[in-house]
Amino acid sequence: MFESWATTFSYTFQLYFDFSGYCDMAIGLGLFFGIMLPLNFNSPYKSLNISEFWRRWHITLGRFLKDYLYIPLGGNRNLKYQDSKFYGILNQILTLRNLFIVAFLSGIWHGAGWGFIIWGVLHGSAMCVHRIYGLILERFQLQKKSFLRSKTYKVLCWILTFNFLNITWIFFRSENLQGAMNLLKGMFGIVWVELPQKIRLPKLLESIDGRNDTLIYIVLAFFVCLCWGNSIKKLEAFSPNLFNTILAGAFFYLALFTLASTPYTEFIYFNF
Protein backbone atom coordinates (compact mmCIF):
# COMPACT_ATOMS: atom_id res chain seq x y z
CA MET A 1 0.00 0.00 0.00
CA PHE A 2 2.79 2.39 0.97
CA GLU A 3 4.67 1.79 -2.27
CA SER A 4 1.51 2.15 -4.37
CA TRP A 5 0.72 5.59 -2.96
CA ALA A 6 4.35 6.66 -3.34
CA THR A 7 4.21 5.54 -6.98
CA THR A 8 1.07 7.52 -7.79
CA PHE A 9 2.24 10.67 -6.00
CA SER A 10 5.58 10.46 -7.80
CA TYR A 11 3.97 10.35 -11.24
CA THR A 12 1.39 13.01 -10.30
CA PHE A 13 4.17 15.45 -9.44
CA GLN A 14 6.46 14.32 -12.26
CA LEU A 15 3.73 15.16 -14.76
CA TYR A 16 3.03 18.47 -13.01
CA PHE A 17 6.61 19.74 -13.04
CA ASP A 18 7.25 18.38 -16.53
CA PHE A 19 4.28 20.26 -17.99
CA SER A 20 4.85 23.37 -15.88
CA GLY A 21 8.52 23.59 -16.84
CA TYR A 22 7.76 22.89 -20.49
CA CYS A 23 5.23 25.74 -20.59
CA ASP A 24 7.66 28.17 -18.93
CA MET A 25 10.38 27.25 -21.40
CA ALA A 26 8.02 27.55 -24.38
CA ILE A 27 6.89 31.02 -23.28
CA GLY A 28 10.49 32.11 -22.64
CA LEU A 29 11.78 30.80 -25.97
CA GLY A 30 8.86 32.45 -27.73
CA LEU A 31 9.83 35.83 -26.25
CA PHE A 32 13.30 35.47 -27.81
CA PHE A 33 11.54 35.69 -31.18
CA GLY A 34 9.01 38.33 -30.18
CA ILE A 35 6.16 35.82 -29.89
CA MET A 36 3.80 36.23 -26.93
CA LEU A 37 2.52 32.76 -26.13
CA PRO A 38 -0.56 32.59 -23.87
CA LEU A 39 -0.60 31.31 -20.30
CA ASN A 40 -1.07 27.54 -20.39
CA PHE A 41 -0.51 26.34 -16.82
CA ASN A 42 -1.64 28.06 -13.63
CA SER A 43 -1.04 26.00 -10.46
CA PRO A 44 -3.77 23.40 -11.23
CA TYR A 45 -3.10 21.33 -8.09
CA LYS A 46 -4.41 24.21 -5.99
CA SER A 47 -7.85 23.67 -7.49
CA LEU A 48 -10.81 23.09 -5.18
CA ASN A 49 -12.97 21.35 -7.80
CA ILE A 50 -12.65 19.63 -11.16
CA SER A 51 -13.97 22.61 -13.15
CA GLU A 52 -11.34 24.88 -11.63
CA PHE A 53 -8.68 22.28 -12.45
CA TRP A 54 -9.57 22.41 -16.13
CA ARG A 55 -9.41 26.21 -16.06
CA ARG A 56 -5.84 25.92 -14.77
CA TRP A 57 -4.47 22.81 -16.56
CA HIS A 58 -3.60 22.95 -20.30
CA ILE A 59 -5.48 26.21 -20.64
CA THR A 60 -5.02 26.51 -24.40
CA LEU A 61 -6.49 23.05 -25.01
CA GLY A 62 -9.43 23.89 -22.75
CA ARG A 63 -9.99 27.14 -24.63
CA PHE A 64 -9.88 25.32 -27.97
CA LEU A 65 -12.36 22.65 -26.83
CA LYS A 66 -14.65 25.32 -25.42
CA ASP A 67 -14.68 27.46 -28.59
CA TYR A 68 -14.82 24.67 -31.16
CA LEU A 69 -16.71 21.90 -29.37
CA TYR A 70 -18.51 22.93 -26.18
CA ILE A 71 -20.12 26.12 -27.52
CA PRO A 72 -21.10 24.60 -30.92
CA LEU A 73 -22.76 21.74 -29.01
CA GLY A 74 -24.82 24.33 -27.18
CA GLY A 75 -22.65 25.07 -24.15
CA ASN A 76 -24.75 25.85 -21.09
CA ARG A 77 -27.32 27.77 -23.15
CA ASN A 78 -28.83 25.34 -25.60
CA LEU A 79 -30.88 27.97 -27.42
CA LYS A 80 -32.05 25.47 -30.02
CA TYR A 81 -34.67 24.30 -27.51
CA GLN A 82 -35.45 27.65 -25.88
CA ASP A 83 -39.06 27.57 -27.06
CA SER A 84 -39.76 24.30 -25.24
CA LYS A 85 -41.83 24.56 -22.07
CA PHE A 86 -39.33 22.17 -20.47
CA TYR A 87 -36.39 24.29 -21.54
CA GLY A 88 -34.99 24.69 -17.98
CA ILE A 89 -34.65 20.96 -17.29
CA LEU A 90 -33.76 20.13 -20.88
CA ASN A 91 -31.03 22.77 -20.93
CA GLN A 92 -29.48 21.38 -17.75
CA ILE A 93 -29.47 17.83 -19.15
CA LEU A 94 -27.92 18.95 -22.44
CA THR A 95 -25.30 20.97 -20.55
CA LEU A 96 -24.29 17.82 -18.68
CA ARG A 97 -24.11 15.99 -21.99
CA ASN A 98 -21.90 18.70 -23.47
CA LEU A 99 -19.55 18.70 -20.49
CA PHE A 100 -19.18 14.92 -20.66
CA ILE A 101 -18.53 14.90 -24.42
CA VAL A 102 -15.83 17.54 -24.15
CA ALA A 103 -14.03 15.77 -21.29
CA PHE A 104 -14.38 12.39 -22.99
CA LEU A 105 -12.91 13.68 -26.26
CA SER A 106 -10.08 15.40 -24.39
CA GLY A 107 -9.10 11.93 -23.17
CA ILE A 108 -9.13 10.53 -26.71
CA TRP A 109 -7.12 13.58 -27.83
CA HIS A 110 -4.28 12.42 -25.57
CA GLY A 111 -4.33 8.93 -27.05
CA ALA A 112 -6.54 6.15 -28.37
CA GLY A 113 -5.70 3.62 -25.63
CA TRP A 114 -8.23 2.36 -23.11
CA GLY A 115 -6.40 4.18 -20.32
CA PHE A 116 -6.96 7.56 -21.96
CA ILE A 117 -10.58 6.70 -22.70
CA ILE A 118 -11.24 5.75 -19.06
CA TRP A 119 -9.44 8.89 -17.93
CA GLY A 120 -11.73 10.97 -20.15
CA VAL A 121 -14.83 9.16 -18.91
CA LEU A 122 -13.84 9.71 -15.27
CA HIS A 123 -13.20 13.41 -15.82
CA GLY A 124 -16.42 13.77 -17.80
CA SER A 125 -18.36 12.09 -15.00
CA ALA A 126 -16.68 14.31 -12.41
CA MET A 127 -17.58 17.43 -14.39
CA CYS A 128 -21.23 16.32 -14.47
CA VAL A 129 -21.28 15.50 -10.74
CA HIS A 130 -19.76 18.88 -9.89
CA ARG A 131 -22.29 20.63 -12.12
CA ILE A 132 -25.20 18.82 -10.43
CA TYR A 133 -23.74 19.66 -7.02
CA GLY A 134 -23.60 23.34 -8.00
CA LEU A 135 -27.21 23.23 -9.19
CA ILE A 136 -28.30 21.71 -5.87
CA LEU A 137 -26.52 24.44 -3.92
CA GLU A 138 -28.11 27.05 -6.15
CA ARG A 139 -31.57 25.45 -5.96
CA PHE A 140 -31.65 25.46 -2.18
CA GLN A 141 -29.62 28.67 -1.87
CA LEU A 142 -26.89 27.03 0.18
CA GLN A 143 -23.93 28.99 -1.23
CA LYS A 144 -24.02 31.52 1.59
CA LYS A 145 -23.90 28.93 4.38
CA SER A 146 -21.02 29.63 6.75
CA PHE A 147 -19.58 26.10 6.46
CA LEU A 148 -19.34 26.35 2.66
CA ARG A 149 -17.21 29.46 3.11
CA SER A 150 -15.01 28.05 5.85
CA LYS A 151 -11.40 26.96 5.51
CA THR A 152 -12.38 23.47 6.62
CA TYR A 153 -14.74 23.11 3.65
CA LYS A 154 -12.05 24.39 1.26
CA VAL A 155 -9.53 21.91 2.64
CA LEU A 156 -12.01 19.05 2.20
CA CYS A 157 -12.70 20.20 -1.38
CA TRP A 158 -8.97 20.25 -2.11
CA ILE A 159 -8.41 16.78 -0.62
CA LEU A 160 -11.26 15.35 -2.71
CA THR A 161 -10.12 17.07 -5.91
CA PHE A 162 -6.43 16.24 -5.56
CA ASN A 163 -7.03 12.58 -4.73
CA PHE A 164 -9.43 12.24 -7.65
CA LEU A 165 -6.73 13.64 -9.95
CA ASN A 166 -4.10 11.41 -8.40
CA ILE A 167 -6.22 8.31 -8.98
CA THR A 168 -7.24 9.19 -12.53
CA TRP A 169 -3.59 9.78 -13.54
CA ILE A 170 -3.09 6.04 -12.95
CA PHE A 171 -5.15 5.25 -16.06
CA PHE A 172 -3.42 8.06 -17.93
CA ARG A 173 0.00 6.54 -17.24
CA SER A 174 -0.51 2.77 -17.07
CA GLU A 175 0.49 0.74 -20.09
CA ASN A 176 -2.50 -1.56 -19.67
CA LEU A 177 -5.67 -1.84 -17.59
CA GLN A 178 -4.37 -4.76 -15.55
CA GLY A 179 -1.45 -2.67 -14.34
CA ALA A 180 -3.80 0.16 -13.38
CA MET A 181 -6.11 -2.16 -11.46
CA ASN A 182 -3.18 -3.79 -9.62
CA LEU A 183 -1.95 -0.39 -8.51
CA LEU A 184 -5.43 0.62 -7.33
CA LYS A 185 -5.75 -2.63 -5.40
CA GLY A 186 -2.42 -1.95 -3.76
CA MET A 187 -3.41 1.62 -2.85
CA PHE A 188 -6.60 0.63 -1.10
CA GLY A 189 -5.33 -2.48 0.60
CA ILE A 190 -7.21 -5.04 -1.47
CA VAL A 191 -3.89 -6.81 -1.99
CA TRP A 192 -2.14 -7.55 1.32
CA VAL A 193 1.44 -6.29 1.54
CA GLU A 194 3.79 -7.52 4.22
CA LEU A 195 5.85 -4.79 5.86
CA PRO A 196 9.33 -5.46 7.21
CA GLN A 197 9.66 -6.08 10.94
CA LYS A 198 11.57 -2.85 11.38
CA ILE A 199 9.96 -0.07 9.37
CA ARG A 200 12.69 1.90 7.64
CA LEU A 201 12.15 4.31 4.76
CA PRO A 202 14.42 2.53 2.23
CA LYS A 203 12.68 -0.81 2.93
CA LEU A 204 9.19 0.63 2.51
CA LEU A 205 10.00 1.61 -1.07
CA GLU A 206 12.27 -1.33 -1.87
CA SER A 207 9.96 -2.90 -4.46
CA ILE A 208 9.87 0.27 -6.56
CA ASP A 209 13.61 1.01 -6.18
CA GLY A 210 12.83 3.99 -3.98
CA ARG A 211 15.72 5.75 -2.30
CA ASN A 212 15.90 7.16 1.20
CA ASP A 213 15.04 10.64 -0.04
CA THR A 214 12.08 9.66 -2.23
CA LEU A 215 9.57 10.60 0.46
CA ILE A 216 11.37 13.89 1.10
CA TYR A 217 10.97 14.81 -2.57
CA ILE A 218 7.26 13.98 -2.47
CA VAL A 219 6.78 16.21 0.59
CA LEU A 220 8.75 19.00 -1.08
CA ALA A 221 6.62 18.63 -4.20
CA PHE A 222 3.47 19.15 -2.12
CA PHE A 223 5.04 22.22 -0.53
CA VAL A 224 6.12 23.78 -3.82
CA CYS A 225 2.78 23.15 -5.54
CA LEU A 226 0.60 24.42 -2.70
CA CYS A 227 2.63 27.03 -0.83
CA TRP A 228 4.70 28.79 -3.50
CA GLY A 229 3.49 31.11 -6.20
CA ASN A 230 3.98 29.86 -9.75
CA SER A 231 6.33 31.39 -12.30
CA ILE A 232 3.67 33.82 -13.55
CA LYS A 233 3.19 35.19 -10.04
CA LYS A 234 6.95 35.38 -9.55
CA LEU A 235 7.32 37.25 -12.83
CA GLU A 236 4.74 39.84 -11.78
CA ALA A 237 6.81 40.63 -8.68
CA PHE A 238 10.19 40.39 -10.44
CA SER A 239 12.59 43.33 -10.45
CA PRO A 240 15.97 43.36 -12.24
CA ASN A 241 18.47 43.98 -9.43
CA LEU A 242 21.85 42.63 -8.34
CA PHE A 243 20.40 39.85 -6.18
CA ASN A 244 18.15 38.51 -8.96
CA THR A 245 21.03 38.76 -11.44
CA ILE A 246 23.25 36.61 -9.22
CA LEU A 247 20.38 34.20 -8.54
CA ALA A 248 19.59 33.84 -12.25
CA GLY A 249 23.26 33.26 -13.01
CA ALA A 250 23.47 30.57 -10.32
CA PHE A 251 20.40 28.78 -11.69
CA PHE A 252 21.77 29.04 -15.24
CA TYR A 253 25.06 27.46 -14.12
CA LEU A 254 23.17 24.74 -12.25
CA ALA A 255 21.04 24.03 -15.34
CA LEU A 256 24.12 23.65 -17.57
CA PHE A 257 25.91 21.50 -14.98
CA THR A 258 22.87 19.24 -14.59
CA LEU A 259 22.34 19.04 -18.34
CA ALA A 260 25.91 17.86 -18.84
CA SER A 261 25.72 15.15 -16.17
CA THR A 262 22.17 13.86 -16.68
CA PRO A 263 21.04 11.48 -19.46
CA TYR A 264 18.79 13.13 -22.04
CA THR A 265 15.07 12.64 -21.45
CA GLU A 266 12.16 14.03 -23.44
CA PHE A 267 9.31 15.94 -21.89
CA ILE A 268 6.41 13.66 -20.99
CA TYR A 269 4.05 16.03 -22.79
CA PHE A 270 6.20 15.82 -25.91
CA ASN A 271 3.88 12.95 -26.86
CA PHE A 272 0.89 15.29 -26.85
Number of C-alpha atoms within 10 A of each C-alpha: 20 14 20 20 16 19 17 20 22 18 15 22 18 15 17 20 15 15 20 21 15 18 18 17 12 15 17 15 14 13 12 9 8 9 11 13 15 11 14 21 23 20 18 21 22 16 22 19 20 25 16 14 20 19 18 20 20 18 18 16 15 18 15 11 17 16 13 10 17 22 14 12 19 17 19 17 16 20 12 10 15 13 8 11 9 10 16 13 10 15 21 17 15 18 21 21 19 23 23 22 19 21 26 21 18 21 24 18 14 17 15 10 15 17 24 25 22 18 25 26 22 21 25 25 19 20 21 22 14 16 18 15 12 13 13 13 15 12 10 8 10 13 14 10 10 9 12 14 11 10 10 11 14 16 12 12 16 18 15 15 21 21 12 16 18 19 20 22 20 24 25 21 17 16 13 13 15 10 14 20 14 13 24 20 15 18 19 13 13 12 13 10 11 8 12 9 6 8 9 11 14 15 17 21 19 12 10 12 12 17 14 15 11 16 17 10 13 17 12 12 19 14 11 12 17 15 10 12 13 15 16 14 11 11 10 8 8 11 11 7 8 9 10 12 11 11 11 12 12 11 11 12 12 12 11 10 11 11 11 10 8 8 7 8 6 8 14 13 11 9 8 8
